[in-house]
Amino acid sequence: MNVDEEVERLKEEIQRLGQIQSDGSYKVTFGVLFNDDRCANIFEALVGTLRAAKKRKVVAYDGELLLQGVHDNVEIILKATTPAAAQSSN
């Protein structure tokens, strides 16, 4: 899987595990993602995929590097996709 494919899979997993917010975004904690068996099987380097998604402005979270245990309660927000943004990517 290349980085773009991993970011797309990450978006799917955040939607599966997270809670939808009133603005259309999804919110999940790092601990929930990290400890999910399906995510563990998909992502060899979850932290690296999260950093790539953050760099692409797909997700937002506090800090640069997330570590298991220490950052389990850090909220990861999958930004809402606007129809205009979806159109421009096609």
N, C-alpha and C positions, 0 to 999 in steps of 0.2 A: 504494500500500500504506500502511495506517496503521501506527502504532507497534506495536500488538498483533500484527498480521500479520507485521511484520518480526521481532519477537521470536520468534514461532513458527517462522519460516523459519530464524532463527539457531539455534534448538534443533536443527532437522533437520540443519543443516550441521555443527554441533559433533558430533552423533552420527555423521555420515558420515565426518568427518575425524579425530575423536578416538579415544582409547582408553578402553574401558569399564573402570571401577575396581571393586574388590571390593564397594564399597557401592552400586553401581548408578549412580554418577555417571559423567560422561565428562570427559576431560581432553584439551585441545589447546593448543598454544602460539599466541600472537597472530600470530607470523610465518607459521605454516601457514595460518591463516584468511585473513590479509591477502593472502598471495601466491597463494591458490587462485583460478583463473580463474572458476569457477562462483560463488564468493562475490563476486568483483569485479563480475560481471554482475548479481547479485541486489541487493546493498547499495550504494546511492549513498554512504552515510555509515556504514561499518562501525563506526567508533569511537562514533558517536552511538547506534547500535543496541545496542552492547555496554553503554554507559552506561545506556540505558533498561532493558535486561535486568538489570543489576546493581541498579538502583533497585527493580525488581520482585522482587528476590531470587531470580531464575532462575539467574543465574550469579554466580561469585565470582572475583575476581582482585585482586592487589595494585596499589595506586595508583588514581588517578582517571582520568587521561588516558593512553592508550596511543599511542605514536608508532612508525611503521615504522622498522626498523633498531634504534633504541634499546631497544625493548621486545619484540623478536621472540621472546625466550625466556621471556616472562612466561606462566605457565600460566593458562589460563582453564578454570574448572571449571563444567560444567553440572550443577547439583545434581540428585540423584536424585529422581524423582517418587514419592512414597509413594501407596499406594492411597487413603488418606484424603484426601490433597490433591487427587487426581484426582476423587474423588467430590464434594468440596465445590465444585469449579469447574463441575460440570455442572448 
